[in-house]
């Protein structure tokens, strides 16, 4: 498992974007999406809609994962 961020492509509301996260965050994000019965792209789109414009998508996903495991 790499500690360096790894870039993955996502499709958010029909638009492609890429997000760089560490492997541990990608793994946890996929697990959360599976628990919720949602595709990763759908969960990422929800997070994207809820985040403020002062925060990047990668940071928003990291915080989402952290809040999920540390309520």
CORSULHU-V615955 format. One record per helix or strand of 3 or more residues. SS is the DSSP state (h for helix, s for strand). FROM is the first residue (numbers start at 0). LEN is the number of residues. Records with the same first field share a line. If there is no record, write none. Layout:
BEGIN
SS->FROM-LEN ; FROM-LEN
END
This chain:
BEGIN
s->5-7 ; 14-7
h->22-14 ; 39-11 ; 56-13
END
